[in-house]
Amino acid sequence: MNTSALIMMITTMTVVISITAYFFYKVLTIPPRPEPDSFSENDEEPR
């Protein structure tokens, strides 16, 4: 493998791993959305 191919491979792997790590970090650190309470939503419905 020549030098330019090795540099291209290392650069590509670094970019892909960096983007993957960034989005994985974003997924782990987002605050959870509050889930609606299904019982309180159904209180006003007539039976």
C-alpha positions as CSV (number, residue, x, y, z in Angstrom):
1,M,0.0,0.0,0.0
2,N,1.5,3.3,-1.0
3,T,1.7,6.4,1.2
4,S,-1.2,8.3,-0.3
5,A,-3.6,5.3,0.0
6,L,-2.6,4.9,3.7
7,I,-3.2,8.6,4.4
8,M,-6.6,8.5,2.7
9,M,-7.6,5.3,4.6
10,I,-6.6,6.8,8.0
11,T,-8.3,10.1,7.2
12,T,-11.5,8.4,6.2
13,M,-11.5,6.1,9.2
14,T,-10.9,9.1,11.5
15,V,-13.7,11.1,10.0
16,V,-16.2,8.2,10.2
17,I,-15.3,7.3,13.8
18,S,-15.5,11.0,14.8
19,I,-19.0,11.5,13.3
20,T,-20.2,8.2,14.8
21,A,-18.9,9.1,18.3
22,Y,-20.5,12.6,18.0
23,F,-23.9,11.3,17.2
24,F,-23.6,8.5,19.8
25,Y,-22.8,11.2,22.4
26,K,-25.7,13.3,21.3
27,V,-28.1,10.4,21.7
28,L,-26.8,9.5,25.2
29,T,-27.0,13.1,26.4
30,I,-30.4,14.3,25.1
31,P,-33.0,14.8,27.9
32,P,-35.9,12.4,27.7
33,R,-39.2,13.8,26.5
34,P,-42.0,13.6,29.0
35,E,-44.5,10.9,28.1
36,P,-48.2,11.8,28.2
37,D,-50.2,10.3,31.0
38,S,-52.7,8.2,29.2
39,F,-55.1,8.0,32.2
40,S,-55.3,11.8,32.6
41,E,-56.0,12.2,28.9
42,N,-58.9,9.8,29.1
43,D,-60.7,11.4,32.1
44,E,-62.8,13.8,30.0
45,E,-64.0,11.2,27.5
46,P,-67.6,10.0,28.0
47,R,-68.1,6.3,28.3
